[in-house]
């Protein structure tokens, strides 16, 4: 199993990056995380 974390400056960009990773065979692991001010959002992915 491989594990990576996708990070982005906003939810829209994260959505694009996660969808791209899903198309490459990755699967989201858990939910989206964000810092307190939403300056960074991230999603763990596994394959």
N, C-alpha and C positions, 0 to 999 in steps of 0.2 A: 504494500500500500504506500502511495506517495501522498504527501500533505503539503499544501501551500496556502498562504494567506494573500488575498487580493486586497489592496488598499486603494482608496480614491479620495479626492477632495470633496466629492458630493455624491448623492445617491444616484443621480442620473448616470454619471460616469461609472459608478460601481455596477449598476445594472448592465451596462454595455459590456464591461469586462467579465462579469460573471456569466452572462449569456454566451460570450465568446469561449470561455473556459468550458462551459457545458457542451458546446458544439465540438470541443476537442476531447470530450470524454470524461471531464471532471464532474464531480457531484458536490453540491453544497453540503457542508457539515455544520449543523446548528444554524443559528440565526445571525443576522447582521449586528455588528457591534459598532459603536461610535464613541468618540471622546465627548466630554461634557458639552462642548459648544458645537458639535457636529462639523468641525473643521476637517475631520478625517473619519471615514467609515471603512469597515473592512468585513470580509467574509472568508471564513475558512473553507477550503476545498480539499477533497480527497479523490484519488483515482486508484 
